Structure formats: structure tokens, C-alpha cells
Amino acid sequence: MNVAIDIRNLLVSHISGVGYYTCAMVEELVADTSIQWYIYYNQRKLRKLPPAIERLRDRSNVRIVGTRFPNKVFNLLLMFRVIRLDWVIKKYARIASLEWIIFPNLGFAHVSKKMGVLQVIHDMSFERFPEYYSYRMRMWHYVLSPRSRVCRATYIITPSESTAHDVEQVMGIPRTRIRVLPHGPPRMITHENSTIRFSIPKTFFVALSTIEPRKNFEGIITAYRESGLHRQGVELLVVGRLGWKYGKSVRLLDTTPGITYLGYVTEHEKRELISRAVALVYPSLYEGFGFPILEAFELGTPVITSDCSSMPEVAGGAAYLVRPRVISDTIHAMRDMASHEEVREWYRTKGKRRVSEFSWESVAKGMLELLKNKSA
């Protein structure tokens, strides 16, 4: 059986959560040698693929297939259904048949009617909370037409029951076509210098994500400012690139004592920050899964997160849950974590136990069952 995996989402300057997911998923899937895998990308000016993908070239059952079309032109041709992605892959891979294509993220694609499609949907924020996005991003989603992509898929893969429910309710997809396959813990996917480029304070909380409305940085910063922790020598480090609609968050960052904004950091730096922090502060307004929760659990760091969408499901009772729109909840949680070692130790132990329940092997196993049995 020939199966293609679309990794076009990896050809970006900075790998995000979806990129980590894609690399880990591909690594596990290609371990099945009964399938011939075609890893597909397109980019006019080729960037180096992540090491996690490059090292697969030596596998006898893996072929990395690249095309060099201008991205904008290629996307337009797919959008207007002038070409079909499976045709392109078969032509450049020089194969006669292709049974399935796996899409780890939403992107421009048009495929033949009989082509099997596994479409991963990480969250439904673009449908449920369009106000969190810029006008340009809302227009991009409109042109992309996620609804048609989801309806076309043979099966939808979601990382949580929460997201599966959203897909079913918002898109009207029958539950029989949706499979919940929770992510495994984040993996290191690049080989980086282990140097830390900044000084790390003795006692601090860490908040990390792209700076955008859904991540609730305004709430995090306000809670820290009103908690009085700065006067006790407890700092807040904010990590993540600037996304969109971040003006108010940046103004709060600039005017609140005790906060350091580090911007985008390397994987090594991020893991070092999480492992040394009093706790990860992650009271997002909505998540399809919440990678940082598992990453903190794995590194033995307590987590403060929200009681809504997928976060309680992922945390499984191992995180300090707060109502993200109630600032006093986050204030109380941060004070509790900063002041009581026994509270931190309790959440460390619970987190370590919880993260052991997640694995990329389970993700691959679930996908392979669908690929090998269309009537599953």
C-alpha cells in the first residue's frame, strides 16, 4: 500500500505545535514497513527539512518527494481545482497508485474522489472564536474553506474528545467518521546549540505560547501584577513569538514590573525554562489539546491551566485548574504554587504519572488501523 503524508506545514521559519506533531507522527508511522511512505513537500526556495524528517531518507520504505512550484501559484491551482495533489505526488514519485493521503494540518489541497484522506483537526477555534483572529487570518480561513476539507475527508483525527465534539457539532460530521487520538509528549526535533542566551532568575513562573488573544496573556499578566509576587522576588518569564492582536498584551508586558519577555526561544532553552519554573501558567481561553501541559508534566513542572475546552481532559486531574476569565482564580493559583512546596510536589507527582498515559505509538497505531481497514 502506498501512503503519502503532506508535510508542507513544516517549511516555515519556526516550528510550532503542529510542526512538532507532524514530525513525531511521521517518525512513528514510517516504522510500519508493510507500507510504502511518500513524504511530500513543496517549496520554491527550499529550506532544510527538520532533522526528524531528513534522517528518514535512509529507510527503504520511505521516499521524500519534493516539488519546487511557487507556493502562491500552487495553492491557487489547488484552490481552483486545476490540479489534484495526488496526481502531483504520483507524477513526481513515479508511482502508479496512491491509496491514502494524510494531512497533519489544514492547508490548500484538492484530491481525486476515490482518494482516501485522513485529515487532522487540531482545534476549531477558527469556527468557534473567529474574533480571536485578525481580519487577514479570517479571510485566509474563508478562502481555505475548512468545512469543505473536513467534509471531503474519509476520517477526521482529533487530539481530544473536546475537539471531536466541536467538529461534530460545528461541522455536522458524523461521530463514526471521527477518531480521537491524543498527542504524545513533545519531542526534540532539531539539533541545537545547548547554550542559554539569557540569564534565568532563581524563582519564576513561565508562560509560553504565541502572543495572541486566545492564549489569554492579558489575563496572565494582570493576575501576576495583582498577585504581589514581584515584591516577593518571584518573576514571570513570557516566551513566544508575536502573533496577532497582541497590542494590549505587549503594553501590559512593558509596564508591569517583574516580567521579562524573551520572545522566541530554542527548544533547548524552552525545556530549560519549563524545568526550572515554579509552574507553567497556561490559562488559555480555548485549546484543541495543549502541548505545553504535557511538556511541563514530562519535565516535572506543575501546571496552572484552564477548566474549559480540552485542558481538563488533557490534565486529567494533574493540573491546578482555574476559570481563565476570572483573574482572582489565577492569582490564587500562582500564590498557592509560589508559597507551598507541598502543593508543587503534589502536582509534580500527579503530572509525571499523567504524562505516562500518552504516547506517539498510540497515535500511529490508531492511524494505521484506519489506513488498513477503510471500513473500520
Buried (B, 14 or more C-beta within 10 A) or exposed (E): BBBBBBBBBBBEEEBBBBBBBBBBBBBBBBEBEEBBBBBBBBBEEEEEBBBBBEEBEEEEEBBBBBBEBEBEEBBBBBBEEEBBBBBBBBEBBEBEEBBBBBBBBBBBBBBEEEBBBBBBBBBBBBBBBEEBBEEEBBEEBEEBBBBEBBBBBBBBBBBBEBBBBBBBEBBEBEEEBBBBBBBBBBBEBEEEEEEEEEEBBEEBBBBBBBBBBBBBBBBBBBBBBBBEBBEEEBBBBBBBBBBBBBEEBBEBBEEBEBBBBBEEBBBBBBBBBBBBBBBBBBBBBBBBBBBBBBBBBBBBBBBBBBBBBBBBBBBBEBBBBBEBEBBEBBBBBBBBBBEEEEBBEBBBEBBBEBBEEBBBEBBBBBBBEBBBEEEE
